[in-house]
C-alpha cells in the first residue's frame, strides 16, 4: 500500500476500528467550520454553529448507514433521508416577502454542507476538506465580484423618511442594510421631529441589487417615503456593520 494512500482512499479502510468514526466526526466538524466561517463573517443566519452541526449530522448519519447490511437496502435509505431532511431544513430558512424571496443562498449552502458531511462520513475526509475550501472560495469570490468588480455597479444615494417609533423602525432598517453587506457604504441618521426620522444612505450597488434593496426598504413598516438618485459616495459618516 502506498505511503500516501490516505490522500485518495477512504479512511474507513485505513484507520483502526475504534478511531475511524472519531476521526471522521472531527473531519466533519472542521469542514463545517470552514464553510460556516464565511457565513459568520457576513452575519448570515446560518453561521458557524448551524453549518458545523449540519456537516457533523450528515456525516454521523452516513456513518450509521454502514451499520446496516447493504443486502437489505437500508444503507441507501439512510443517505436518501439525509437529502430529504436537509431539504426541509433549507426550506425553513427561505423567506417569502410580498415582492422578493430571500434566504435561497443560505438554503443552498446548507444543502451543499450536508453533501460535504456525507462525503466525510464515507471516509473521504480530504475530499470533504477540499470541497469546503472550494465552497468558501466561491462564496468569497462571488461576493467580491458583486460588490467591487460587477460591470453594472453604480453609486447611489437613497433618502428615506420613516416614523421613529422610539427607534424600532431604525433597528428594522439597520437589519436590512446589514443583510446586503454594503461595502464602502455610509449611513447618516437624523431626526426631523419627535415622530419622524431621516436616513441618507450612500452606497455602491449593482442595479439588480439596488432594486432588491429598495423593495425590501419599501416593505419595512413605518417607512413613509423613499427617494433615490445617483450620486458620488461621500466620506463615510457611519459604517454599516
Buried (B, 14 or more C-beta within 10 A) or exposed (E): EEEEEBEEBBBBEEBEEEEBBEBBBBBBBBBBBBBBBBBBEBEBEBBBEBBBBBBBBBBBBBBBBBEBEEEEEEBEEBBEEBEEBBBEBBEEBBEEEEEEEBBEBBBEBBBBBBBBBBBBBBBBBBBBBBBBEBBBEEBEEEBEEBBEEBEEBEBBBBBBBBBBBEEEBBEBBBEEBBBBBBBBBBBBBEEEEEEBBBBBBBBBBBEEBBBBBBEBBEBBEBBEEBEBEEEEBEEEEEEBE
